[in-house]
């Protein structure tokens, strides 16, 4: 399929309906025909869920607010169905419907991306709401640069899904929240909606396509406590979203961005009477738990300003098109007395909170729970340091230095702030020397010091990180100090036999050396900087046979033969590895066995060539 010709008019007609409206559930319901005033039009009718034109009235049981689900612009991103290459983007025109049960309709002209004038043609598409064609093309140009494509039409849906990023739209752009159509399937290569268009025949697509907002919404409210009493005397004064994410992948990926947001945004005037909640105001783009988005909630009690409460989203990645209900309450063991001074860390109220995660449209809870959860801590990072090699996956730390103390840090994250190290289990040479809680999170940074190890012997220990609220939940980190070497010995003598003639002594020069390849552990990573060669290893020389004796000086072995000596054996053994031995026969000249000398067979062979 080629692009950029104006020979034929291709028109889709969209019926955009609402969740919880009966008309959406009737798969065979037909939308009213729309006169496109084009006898050669190619058109399609379909429905979209959860959105509407700005002037449409919404069903009261839908969670999203009017400014959150309005569709002002609707763009259609077209692809070649055979290889999912990008064809282009065209704008759709949205038509409000007089009957809200039938939703809204939309149409677009596909001529800018279709060549020739076929009777039928196949296209695949995805829908994007509240972004103009020009804005989408700008995003596509950025993708083209990232993947180093020559033209936009070289891009595939996989390229766009992986690299397309929205930066020009804020996550709280009222009435213009960016939305993307749900994929038809999660199977690679089958994500797009496909349709065969026939000239002059209005097609109808059964079922409905949902649109998901890229944004997530956060609501904050104060609630009562189980132990009696309420928070009626507490008022919200300010909520600050720390590290708010202001850009997003256009399409949803398996793992949300873990890049920390760059904006802190404070909401104060938006808190309305009776100052107990803040809803339909806070929006951010998605990010993983490591993304660092958290809240600081400021409150007053009977006019007394309290220390802000920090609320992280530990264990709950912020996902697009979800609503996060933060419910703040007094802790059961809170004994705050407002009549006493409220100096920092003195007589301060205690709070607890829950974070419920709901679908934005249906309010069906899919995750909920209190922040003081059980469960083992998670080791998230062991930073690189001199003499420290870490394997986060296997939970191993290797300390390659011996003669100096080694210092390393371990970063953890948990569902509880009550995380520490069980110091009773630390070996005597390993010490916890520091701990820091990262503000606004459930992350901890521990510092450890290992004593110097002058002997160089390998030693091992374990660090156990525990959740003090759940003592049976822990994670262990193995620490090994010292280097694992693969050793290659060279052990050779200059003589294979010693024959004594008139001399009473004979000497042998010995080469004793080892080459060492360094590794973190057996089968582990190479440490070439720790390789070594040791020359002139110690060895022992012994002789057997009456009348022979041996002495060693440096790398020389000297054997003395008395007149009565006849034959014997010199054994040279490497001291540090007795498996390496050299056996050298000893004999007197007169005792040497004489073997008959045979002619050189090579000479006879050459003579035969001439005969």
FITOR-750909 format. One line per field, with one value per residue (C-alpha): x, y, z; residue in three letters; residue number from 1. Coordinates in nm, 2 decimals. Each point is the difference from the previous one (the first is absolute). Example, Ala and Ser with C-alpha at 12.3 -4.5 7.8 and 13.67 -1.06 7.14 Angstrom:
c1 <- [1.23/0.14]
c2 <- [-0.45/0.34]
c3 <- [0.78/-0.07]
doke <- [ALA/SER]
kolza <- [1/2]
END
This chain:
c1 <- [0.00/0.14/-0.08/-0.07/-0.25/-0.34/-0.20/-0.25/-0.19/0.01/-0.22/-0.04/-0.30/0.04/-0.28/0.13/-0.20/0.03/0.06/-0.31/-0.23/-0.22/0.07/0.36/-0.08/-0.22/0.25/-0.24/-0.13/0.04/0.10/-0.20/0.13/0.22/-0.02/0.36/-0.10/0.26/-0.13/0.34/0.04/0.16/-0.15/0.00/-0.23/0.13/-0.04/0.24/-0.04/0.03/0.03/-0.23/-0.01/0.04/-0.37/-0.13/-0.16/0.15/-0.15/0.03/0.14/0.32/0.29/0.18/-0.09/-0.12/0.33/0.18/-0.18/-0.08/0.13/0.08/0.24/0.00/0.29/0.03/0.35/0.00/0.22/0.06/-0.17/0.26/0.31/-0.14/0.20/-0.12/-0.20/-0.10/-0.24/-0.33/-0.24/-0.36/-0.29/-0.22/-0.37/-0.21/-0.30/-0.35/-0.05/0.25/-0.06/0.14/0.31/0.18/0.11/0.32/0.13/0.33/0.14/0.28/0.10/0.33/0.14/-0.16/0.12/-0.20/-0.37/-0.07/-0.34/0.11/0.30/0.12/0.14/0.09/-0.04/0.03/-0.19/0.15/-0.23/0.08/0.32/-0.01/0.15/0.29/0.08/0.00/0.22/0.25/0.01/0.05/0.29/0.17/-0.04/0.15/0.31/0.03/-0.01/0.20/-0.27/0.02/-0.37/-0.31/-0.14/0.30/-0.13/-0.19/-0.26/0.26/0.23/-0.27/-0.13/0.35/0.13/-0.29/-0.01/-0.25/0.17/-0.22/-0.32/-0.01/-0.16/-0.27/-0.11/-0.37/-0.23/0.30/0.14/0.19/-0.15/0.10/-0.21/0.03/0.19/-0.21/0.23/0.32/0.15/0.29/-0.11/-0.37/-0.04/-0.16/-0.36/-0.04/-0.28/-0.07/-0.16/-0.22/-0.07/-0.36/-0.09/-0.02/0.16/-0.10/0.23/-0.17/0.13/0.16/0.35/0.11/0.22/0.24/0.14/0.37/-0.05/-0.06/-0.21/0.08/-0.27/0.07/-0.25/0.00/-0.21/-0.08/0.21/-0.10/0.08/-0.27/0.00/0.02/0.22/-0.27/0.23/0.28/-0.01/0.21/0.19/0.23/0.10/0.33/0.07/0.37/0.18/-0.32/0.05/-0.09/0.08/-0.11/0.04/-0.28/-0.09/0.00/0.31/0.04/0.22/-0.08/0.28/0.22/0.14/-0.08/-0.23/0.14/-0.28/-0.13/-0.35/-0.19/-0.38/-0.15/-0.27/-0.16/-0.09/-0.36/-0.23/0.00/0.37/0.00/0.08/0.15/-0.15/-0.01/0.30/0.33/0.13/0.33/0.14/0.08/0.33/0.12/0.06/0.36/-0.13/-0.01/-0.34/-0.14/-0.22/0.06/-0.33/-0.02/-0.27/-0.12/-0.16/-0.23/0.22/0.33/0.23/0.13/0.31/-0.08/-0.07/0.21/-0.20/0.20/-0.16/0.22/-0.09/-0.27/0.14/-0.20/-0.18/-0.18/-0.38/-0.01/-0.12/0.19/-0.20/0.22/-0.19/0.16/-0.09/0.12/0.21/-0.15/0.28/-0.02/0.00/0.04/-0.09/-0.07/0.03/0.37/0.28/0.03/0.38/0.16/0.00/-0.17/-0.37/-0.07/-0.31/0.05/-0.17/-0.05/-0.13/-0.12/0.04/-0.28/0.04/-0.31/-0.09/-0.07/-0.33/-0.15/0.15/0.07/0.28/0.29/0.26/-0.04/0.18/0.16/0.35/0.10/0.01/0.17/0.26/0.37/0.21/0.13/0.36/-0.02/0.36/0.36/0.20/0.34/0.29/0.38/0.06/-0.37/-0.17/-0.38/-0.24/-0.35/-0.17/0.18/0.02/0.37/0.28/0.36/0.28/0.32/0.23/0.18/0.25/-0.25/-0.34/-0.29/-0.30/-0.32/-0.36/-0.33/-0.32/-0.33/-0.37/-0.28/-0.37/0.10/0.23/0.09/0.29/0.34/0.29/0.01/0.34/0.02/0.05/0.29/0.34/0.26/0.19/-0.32/-0.17/-0.31/0.14/-0.30/-0.36/-0.20/-0.37/-0.06/-0.25/-0.34/0.05/0.02/0.36/0.30/0.37/0.23/0.38/0.23/0.37/0.20/0.33/0.33/0.09/0.39/0.01/-0.18/-0.20/-0.36/-0.27/-0.37/-0.29/-0.37/-0.19/-0.37/-0.24/-0.32/-0.34/-0.04/-0.38/0.02/0.30/-0.04/0.05/0.36/0.24/0.37/0.30/0.32/0.33/0.33/0.34/0.31/0.06/-0.06/0.30/0.05/0.37/0.22/0.33/0.32/0.24/0.30/0.36/0.29/0.11/-0.19/0.28/0.33/0.30/0.30/0.34/0.31/-0.19/-0.14/-0.28/-0.26/-0.25/-0.36/-0.17/-0.37/-0.27/-0.29/-0.26/-0.38/-0.23/-0.33/-0.32/-0.22/-0.38/-0.27/-0.08/0.01/-0.17/-0.03/0.11/0.36/0.21/0.30/0.13/0.05/0.19/0.35/0.32/0.22/0.35/0.24/-0.24/0.15/0.07/0.16/0.27/0.05/0.21/-0.01/0.28/0.31/0.28/-0.21/-0.09/-0.16/0.00/-0.22/0.12/-0.25/-0.12/0.30/0.01/0.35/0.04/0.32/0.10/0.24/0.24/-0.23/-0.31/-0.13/-0.36/-0.28/-0.29/-0.03/-0.36/-0.08/-0.34/-0.18/-0.07/-0.34/-0.14/0.16/-0.18/0.27/0.32/0.30/0.19/0.36/0.20/0.35/0.28/0.38/0.16/0.10/-0.35/-0.16/-0.17/0.16/-0.25/0.10/0.03/-0.22/0.06/-0.20/-0.31/-0.05/0.33/-0.11/-0.33/0.17/0.24/-0.29/-0.14/0.31/0.01]
c2 <- [0.00/0.34/0.34/0.36/0.01/0.16/-0.23/-0.15/0.10/-0.24/0.08/-0.16/0.07/-0.04/-0.05/0.11/-0.12/-0.02/-0.27/-0.10/0.10/-0.28/0.10/-0.10/-0.35/-0.07/-0.13/0.01/0.35/0.23/0.36/0.25/0.03/0.31/0.17/0.06/0.16/-0.22/-0.26/-0.17/0.00/-0.29/0.00/-0.20/0.03/-0.10/0.10/0.12/-0.06/0.25/0.32/0.26/0.33/0.30/0.09/-0.35/-0.08/-0.29/-0.28/0.08/-0.34/0.04/0.10/0.23/0.37/0.19/0.17/-0.33/-0.19/0.27/-0.06/0.32/-0.14/-0.35/-0.12/-0.33/-0.14/-0.23/-0.30/-0.25/-0.32/-0.23/0.12/0.27/0.28/0.35/0.16/0.33/0.18/0.17/0.20/-0.12/0.23/-0.06/0.03/0.03/-0.22/0.12/-0.34/-0.05/-0.37/-0.01/0.19/0.21/-0.06/0.10/-0.03/0.06/0.02/-0.25/0.13/0.16/-0.35/-0.22/-0.03/-0.11/-0.04/-0.36/-0.16/-0.12/0.06/-0.12/0.22/-0.04/0.27/0.13/0.30/0.29/0.26/0.36/0.02/0.17/-0.15/0.25/-0.09/-0.37/0.05/0.19/-0.30/-0.23/0.21/-0.04/-0.38/0.01/0.18/-0.26/-0.30/0.17/-0.06/0.17/0.08/-0.01/-0.28/-0.22/0.00/-0.30/-0.01/-0.17/0.30/0.25/-0.20/-0.03/0.36/0.24/0.25/0.27/0.31/0.29/-0.09/0.03/-0.29/0.24/0.16/0.03/-0.09/-0.11/-0.30/-0.20/-0.35/-0.30/-0.28/-0.34/-0.25/-0.27/-0.27/-0.03/-0.24/0.17/0.06/0.00/0.31/0.22/0.01/-0.09/0.07/-0.05/0.31/-0.03/0.30/0.13/-0.24/0.11/-0.26/-0.07/-0.13/-0.19/0.03/0.31/0.13/0.14/0.30/0.03/0.32/0.03/0.18/-0.14/0.18/0.03/0.08/0.08/-0.02/-0.03/-0.28/-0.12/-0.25/-0.34/0.06/0.27/0.37/0.18/0.24/0.27/0.24/-0.05/0.20/-0.03/0.31/-0.10/-0.30/-0.01/-0.26/-0.06/-0.12/0.03/-0.17/0.25/-0.21/-0.34/-0.28/0.04/-0.37/-0.21/-0.22/-0.30/0.20/0.36/0.25/0.00/0.34/0.24/0.28/0.35/0.21/0.07/0.13/0.14/0.01/0.23/0.23/-0.31/-0.14/0.10/0.00/-0.19/-0.05/-0.37/-0.12/0.09/-0.18/0.04/0.23/-0.19/-0.17/-0.15/-0.23/-0.36/-0.11/-0.31/-0.01/0.10/0.32/0.17/0.17/0.06/0.24/0.24/0.07/0.30/0.03/0.20/-0.12/0.27/0.26/-0.15/-0.07/-0.36/-0.15/-0.11/-0.37/-0.17/-0.26/-0.21/-0.24/-0.29/-0.32/0.18/0.12/0.29/-0.12/0.19/0.02/-0.10/0.19/0.00/0.06/0.11/-0.04/0.17/-0.09/0.02/-0.29/-0.23/0.07/0.38/0.18/0.35/0.27/0.34/0.17/-0.09/0.16/-0.13/0.04/-0.22/-0.36/0.08/-0.06/-0.04/-0.18/-0.34/-0.08/-0.30/-0.02/-0.23/0.03/-0.16/-0.04/0.01/-0.01/0.36/-0.08/-0.29/0.05/-0.38/-0.02/-0.21/0.08/0.12/-0.02/0.19/0.14/-0.20/-0.33/-0.32/-0.14/-0.02/0.30/0.01/0.07/0.25/0.10/-0.05/0.29/-0.06/0.08/-0.07/-0.36/-0.08/-0.22/-0.05/-0.25/0.14/-0.30/-0.26/0.23/-0.03/0.25/-0.08/0.20/-0.03/0.21/-0.18/0.24/0.29/0.04/-0.01/0.23/-0.07/0.11/-0.20/0.17/-0.16/0.06/-0.14/0.03/0.11/0.28/-0.25/-0.16/-0.07/-0.25/-0.29/0.09/-0.32/-0.20/0.21/-0.16/0.16/0.16/0.17/0.30/0.22/0.35/0.21/0.01/0.27/0.01/0.18/0.29/-0.05/-0.37/-0.35/-0.03/-0.05/0.03/-0.21/0.03/-0.28/-0.03/-0.32/-0.02/-0.04/-0.36/-0.01/-0.38/0.01/-0.31/-0.01/0.06/0.02/0.15/0.10/0.32/-0.05/0.29/-0.04/0.16/0.06/0.01/-0.35/-0.18/-0.31/0.21/0.07/-0.01/-0.10/0.13/-0.22/0.18/-0.17/0.16/-0.12/-0.10/-0.34/-0.09/-0.26/-0.09/-0.14/-0.14/-0.02/-0.25/-0.11/-0.12/0.06/-0.36/-0.33/-0.21/0.05/-0.21/0.02/-0.05/0.14/0.27/-0.08/0.27/0.08/0.29/0.05/0.34/0.01/0.23/0.03/0.26/0.04/0.23/0.10/0.10/0.19/-0.04/0.12/-0.36/-0.34/0.04/0.37/0.32/0.05/0.25/0.05/0.29/-0.25/-0.26/-0.08/-0.21/-0.13/-0.11/-0.23/-0.20/-0.20/-0.37/-0.29/-0.24/-0.35/-0.29/-0.38/-0.23/-0.07/0.25/0.29/0.33/0.32/0.37/0.29/0.36/0.23/-0.17/-0.23/-0.36/-0.15/-0.38/-0.15/-0.36/-0.19/-0.26/-0.28/0.15/-0.19/0.11/0.19/0.24/0.38/0.11/0.37/0.09/0.34/0.10/0.17/-0.27/-0.34/-0.14/0.16/-0.22/-0.05/-0.34/0.01/-0.33/0.00/-0.23/-0.04/0.00/-0.36/-0.10/0.15/-0.26/-0.01/-0.05/-0.13/0.28/-0.05/0.17/0.31/-0.14/0.33/-0.05/-0.34/0.14/0.27/-0.25/-0.22/0.28/-0.02/-0.38]
c3 <- [0.00/-0.10/0.15/-0.09/-0.28/-0.02/-0.23/0.24/0.31/0.29/0.29/0.34/0.21/0.37/0.25/0.33/0.30/0.37/0.26/0.19/-0.28/-0.14/-0.36/0.04/0.08/-0.30/-0.25/-0.29/0.06/-0.31/0.03/-0.21/-0.35/-0.05/-0.34/-0.10/-0.33/-0.18/-0.23/0.00/0.38/0.18/0.35/0.32/0.31/0.34/0.37/0.27/0.37/0.29/-0.20/-0.15/-0.18/0.24/-0.02/0.08/0.33/0.19/0.20/0.37/0.09/-0.21/0.22/-0.24/0.01/-0.31/-0.05/0.02/-0.28/-0.26/-0.35/-0.18/-0.27/-0.14/-0.22/-0.18/-0.04/-0.31/-0.06/-0.28/0.14/-0.16/0.18/0.24/-0.17/0.06/-0.28/0.15/0.24/-0.09/0.20/0.08/0.03/0.31/-0.02/0.33/0.00/0.10/0.16/0.28/0.00/-0.36/0.11/-0.26/-0.36/-0.18/-0.35/-0.18/-0.35/-0.07/-0.34/0.12/0.08/-0.27/-0.36/-0.30/-0.01/0.10/0.04/0.33/0.22/0.34/0.27/0.37/0.25/0.35/0.15/0.20/0.16/0.09/-0.21/-0.34/-0.31/0.01/0.36/-0.09/-0.30/0.23/0.23/-0.30/-0.12/0.34/-0.03/-0.35/0.15/0.28/-0.22/-0.28/-0.26/-0.34/-0.03/0.22/-0.21/0.11/0.35/0.13/0.27/0.23/-0.06/0.09/0.30/0.14/-0.06/-0.04/0.29/0.08/0.13/-0.12/0.20/0.38/0.19/0.14/-0.33/0.08/-0.28/-0.20/0.18/-0.26/-0.06/-0.20/-0.13/0.16/-0.21/-0.17/0.13/0.22/-0.26/-0.18/-0.36/0.08/0.21/-0.27/-0.11/-0.36/-0.25/-0.37/-0.15/-0.30/-0.21/0.04/0.27/0.36/0.22/0.36/0.27/0.28/0.36/0.15/0.03/0.33/0.05/0.29/0.13/0.03/0.34/0.34/0.26/0.37/0.26/0.36/0.28/0.38/0.17/0.35/0.20/0.11/0.37/0.03/-0.07/-0.33/-0.18/0.00/0.18/-0.26/-0.33/-0.31/-0.08/-0.28/-0.21/-0.19/-0.26/0.00/-0.32/-0.21/-0.33/-0.28/-0.31/-0.10/-0.26/-0.25/0.01/0.31/0.05/0.22/0.25/0.07/-0.01/0.32/-0.08/0.29/-0.09/-0.01/0.15/0.35/-0.01/0.30/0.03/0.27/-0.14/-0.16/0.34/0.05/0.31/0.23/-0.08/0.06/-0.36/-0.33/-0.30/-0.38/0.01/0.03/-0.32/-0.10/-0.27/0.08/0.15/0.19/0.37/-0.07/-0.17/0.34/-0.02/0.35/0.20/0.28/0.18/0.23/0.26/0.30/0.32/0.15/-0.18/0.11/-0.30/0.01/-0.15/-0.36/-0.05/-0.27/-0.21/-0.25/-0.25/0.11/-0.18/-0.21/-0.34/-0.13/-0.30/-0.27/0.01/0.37/0.30/0.33/0.31/0.29/0.32/0.30/0.36/0.36/0.11/0.26/0.25/-0.05/0.33/-0.13/0.25/-0.17/0.34/0.02/-0.21/-0.35/-0.04/-0.27/0.10/0.33/0.05/-0.37/-0.13/-0.17/-0.32/-0.22/-0.35/-0.27/-0.38/-0.20/-0.37/-0.22/-0.36/-0.09/-0.18/0.19/0.35/0.01/0.26/-0.13/0.27/0.36/0.33/0.29/-0.02/0.31/-0.19/0.08/-0.23/-0.05/-0.10/-0.36/-0.09/-0.28/-0.06/0.12/-0.14/-0.15/0.22/0.00/0.08/0.01/-0.26/0.04/-0.15/0.08/-0.16/0.20/0.31/0.02/0.08/-0.07/0.17/-0.20/0.23/0.29/0.16/0.03/0.15/-0.25/0.02/-0.20/0.01/-0.06/-0.11/0.10/-0.03/0.20/0.09/0.35/0.13/0.27/-0.18/0.15/0.01/0.24/0.14/0.21/-0.32/-0.14/0.01/0.23/-0.30/-0.15/0.16/-0.08/0.02/-0.12/-0.11/-0.17/-0.09/-0.33/0.07/-0.15/-0.07/0.15/-0.11/0.22/-0.06/0.23/0.02/0.10/0.07/-0.03/0.20/-0.18/-0.08/-0.01/-0.01/-0.33/0.10/-0.14/0.26/-0.03/0.19/-0.04/0.05/0.09/-0.07/0.21/0.01/0.37/-0.04/-0.14/0.15/-0.21/-0.32/-0.10/-0.28/0.02/-0.17/-0.03/0.05/-0.10/0.06/-0.19/-0.36/-0.16/-0.22/-0.27/0.03/-0.28/0.13/-0.20/0.17/-0.22/0.05/-0.24/0.00/-0.05/0.14/0.19/-0.10/0.21/-0.18/0.16/0.19/0.33/-0.03/-0.25/0.00/-0.12/-0.06/0.10/-0.13/0.25/-0.09/0.02/-0.21/0.17/-0.18/0.24/0.02/0.24/0.08/-0.17/-0.33/0.07/-0.18/-0.10/0.19/-0.23/0.21/0.29/-0.21/0.12/-0.06/0.27/-0.09/0.18/0.21/0.28/-0.06/0.18/-0.14/0.13/-0.13/0.03/-0.07/0.22/-0.03/-0.14/0.17/-0.11/0.10/-0.11/-0.05/-0.17/-0.32/-0.01/0.12/0.04/0.04/0.14/-0.08/0.22/-0.15/0.12/-0.17/-0.30/-0.08/0.17/-0.06/0.06/0.09/-0.01/0.15/-0.01/0.35/-0.04/-0.23/0.06/-0.30/-0.21/0.01/-0.22/0.00/-0.13/-0.02/0.15/-0.13/-0.03/-0.34/0.02/0.09/-0.30/-0.21/-0.35/-0.28/-0.35/-0.26/-0.30/-0.34/-0.08/-0.16/-0.17/-0.19/-0.12/-0.11/-0.21/-0.16/-0.10/-0.21/-0.22/-0.04]
doke <- [UNK/UNK/UNK/UNK/UNK/UNK/UNK/UNK/UNK/UNK/UNK/UNK/UNK/UNK/UNK/UNK/UNK/UNK/UNK/UNK/UNK/UNK/UNK/UNK/UNK/UNK/UNK/UNK/UNK/UNK/UNK/UNK/UNK/UNK/UNK/UNK/UNK/UNK/UNK/UNK/UNK/UNK/UNK/UNK/UNK/UNK/UNK/UNK/UNK/UNK/UNK/UNK/UNK/UNK/UNK/UNK/UNK/UNK/UNK/UNK/UNK/UNK/UNK/UNK/UNK/UNK/UNK/UNK/UNK/UNK/UNK/UNK/UNK/UNK/UNK/UNK/UNK/UNK/UNK/UNK/UNK/UNK/UNK/UNK/UNK/UNK/UNK/UNK/UNK/UNK/UNK/UNK/UNK/UNK/UNK/UNK/UNK/UNK/UNK/UNK/UNK/UNK/UNK/UNK/UNK/UNK/UNK/UNK/UNK/UNK/UNK/UNK/UNK/UNK/UNK/UNK/UNK/UNK/UNK/UNK/UNK/UNK/UNK/UNK/UNK/UNK/UNK/UNK/UNK/UNK/UNK/UNK/UNK/UNK/UNK/UNK/UNK/UNK/UNK/UNK/UNK/UNK/UNK/UNK/UNK/UNK/UNK/UNK/UNK/UNK/UNK/UNK/UNK/UNK/UNK/UNK/UNK/UNK/UNK/UNK/UNK/UNK/UNK/UNK/UNK/UNK/UNK/UNK/UNK/UNK/UNK/UNK/UNK/UNK/UNK/UNK/UNK/UNK/UNK/UNK/UNK/UNK/UNK/UNK/UNK/UNK/UNK/UNK/UNK/UNK/UNK/UNK/UNK/UNK/UNK/UNK/UNK/UNK/UNK/UNK/UNK/UNK/UNK/UNK/UNK/UNK/UNK/UNK/UNK/UNK/UNK/UNK/UNK/UNK/UNK/UNK/UNK/UNK/UNK/UNK/UNK/UNK/UNK/UNK/UNK/UNK/UNK/UNK/UNK/UNK/UNK/UNK/UNK/UNK/UNK/UNK/UNK/UNK/UNK/UNK/UNK/UNK/UNK/UNK/UNK/UNK/UNK/UNK/UNK/UNK/UNK/UNK/UNK/UNK/UNK/UNK/UNK/UNK/UNK/UNK/UNK/UNK/UNK/UNK/UNK/UNK/UNK/UNK/UNK/UNK/UNK/UNK/UNK/UNK/UNK/UNK/UNK/UNK/UNK/UNK/UNK/UNK/UNK/UNK/UNK/UNK/UNK/UNK/UNK/UNK/UNK/UNK/UNK/UNK/UNK/UNK/UNK/UNK/UNK/UNK/UNK/UNK/UNK/UNK/UNK/UNK/UNK/UNK/UNK/UNK/UNK/UNK/UNK/UNK/UNK/UNK/UNK/UNK/UNK/UNK/UNK/UNK/UNK/UNK/UNK/UNK/UNK/UNK/UNK/UNK/UNK/UNK/UNK/UNK/UNK/UNK/UNK/UNK/UNK/UNK/UNK/UNK/UNK/UNK/UNK/UNK/UNK/UNK/UNK/UNK/UNK/UNK/UNK/UNK/UNK/UNK/UNK/UNK/UNK/UNK/UNK/UNK/UNK/UNK/UNK/UNK/UNK/UNK/UNK/UNK/UNK/UNK/UNK/UNK/UNK/UNK/UNK/UNK/UNK/UNK/UNK/UNK/UNK/UNK/UNK/UNK/UNK/UNK/UNK/UNK/UNK/UNK/UNK/UNK/UNK/UNK/UNK/UNK/UNK/UNK/UNK/UNK/UNK/UNK/UNK/UNK/UNK/UNK/UNK/UNK/UNK/UNK/UNK/UNK/UNK/UNK/UNK/UNK/UNK/UNK/UNK/UNK/UNK/UNK/UNK/UNK/UNK/UNK/UNK/UNK/UNK/UNK/UNK/UNK/UNK/UNK/UNK/UNK/UNK/UNK/UNK/UNK/UNK/UNK/UNK/UNK/UNK/UNK/UNK/UNK/UNK/UNK/UNK/UNK/UNK/UNK/UNK/UNK/UNK/UNK/UNK/UNK/UNK/UNK/UNK/UNK/UNK/UNK/UNK/UNK/UNK/UNK/UNK/UNK/UNK/UNK/UNK/UNK/UNK/UNK/UNK/UNK/UNK/UNK/UNK/UNK/UNK/UNK/UNK/UNK/UNK/UNK/UNK/UNK/UNK/UNK/UNK/UNK/UNK/UNK/UNK/UNK/UNK/UNK/UNK/UNK/UNK/UNK/UNK/UNK/UNK/UNK/UNK/UNK/UNK/UNK/UNK/UNK/UNK/UNK/UNK/UNK/UNK/UNK/UNK/UNK/UNK/UNK/UNK/UNK/UNK/UNK/UNK/UNK/UNK/UNK/UNK/UNK/UNK/UNK/UNK/UNK/UNK/UNK/UNK/UNK/UNK/UNK/UNK/UNK/UNK/UNK/UNK/UNK/UNK/UNK/UNK/UNK/UNK/UNK/UNK/UNK/UNK/UNK/UNK/UNK/UNK/UNK/UNK/UNK/UNK/UNK/UNK/UNK/UNK/UNK/UNK/UNK/UNK/UNK/UNK/UNK/UNK/UNK/UNK/UNK/UNK/UNK/UNK/UNK/UNK/UNK/UNK/UNK/UNK/UNK/UNK/UNK/UNK/UNK/UNK/UNK/UNK/UNK/UNK/UNK/UNK/UNK/UNK/UNK/UNK]
kolza <- [1/2/3/4/5/6/7/8/9/10/11/12/13/14/15/16/17/18/19/20/21/22/23/24/25/26/27/28/29/30/31/32/33/34/35/36/37/38/39/40/41/42/43/44/45/46/47/48/49/50/51/52/53/54/55/56/57/58/59/60/61/62/63/64/65/66/67/68/69/70/71/72/73/74/75/76/77/78/79/80/81/82/83/84/85/86/87/88/89/90/91/92/93/94/95/96/97/98/99/100/101/102/103/104/105/106/107/108/109/110/111/112/113/114/115/116/117/118/119/120/121/122/123/124/125/126/127/128/129/130/131/132/133/134/135/136/137/138/139/140/141/142/143/144/145/146/147/148/149/150/151/152/153/154/155/156/157/158/159/160/161/162/163/164/165/166/167/168/169/170/171/172/173/174/175/176/177/178/179/180/181/182/183/184/185/186/187/188/189/190/191/192/193/194/195/196/197/198/199/200/201/202/203/204/205/206/207/208/209/210/211/212/213/214/215/216/217/218/219/220/221/222/223/224/225/226/227/228/229/230/231/232/233/234/235/236/237/238/239/240/241/242/243/244/245/246/247/248/249/250/251/252/253/254/255/256/257/258/259/260/261/262/263/264/265/266/267/268/269/270/271/272/273/274/275/276/277/278/279/280/281/282/283/284/285/286/287/288/289/290/291/292/293/294/295/296/297/298/299/300/301/302/303/304/305/306/307/308/309/310/311/312/313/314/315/316/317/318/319/320/321/322/323/324/325/326/327/328/329/330/331/332/333/334/335/336/337/338/339/340/341/342/343/344/345/346/347/348/349/350/351/352/353/354/355/356/357/358/359/360/361/362/363/364/365/366/367/368/369/370/371/372/373/374/375/376/377/378/379/380/381/382/383/384/385/386/387/388/389/390/391/392/393/394/395/396/397/398/399/400/401/402/403/404/405/406/407/408/409/410/411/412/413/414/415/416/417/418/419/420/421/422/423/424/425/426/427/428/429/430/431/432/433/434/435/436/437/438/439/440/441/442/443/444/445/446/447/448/449/450/451/452/453/454/455/456/457/458/459/460/461/462/463/464/465/466/467/468/469/470/471/472/473/474/475/476/477/478/479/480/481/482/483/484/485/486/487/488/489/490/491/492/493/494/495/496/497/498/499/500/501/502/503/504/505/506/507/508/509/510/511/512/513/514/515/516/517/518/519/520/521/522/523/524/525/526/527/528/529/530/531/532/533/534/535/536/537/538/539/540/541/542/543/544/545/546/547/548/549/550/551/552/553/554/555/556/557/558/559/560/561/562/563/564/565/566/567/568/569/570/571/572/573/574/575/576/577/578/579/580/581/582/583/584/585/586/587/588/589/590/591/592/593/594/595/596/597/598/599/600/601/602/603/604/605/606/607/608/609/610/611]
END
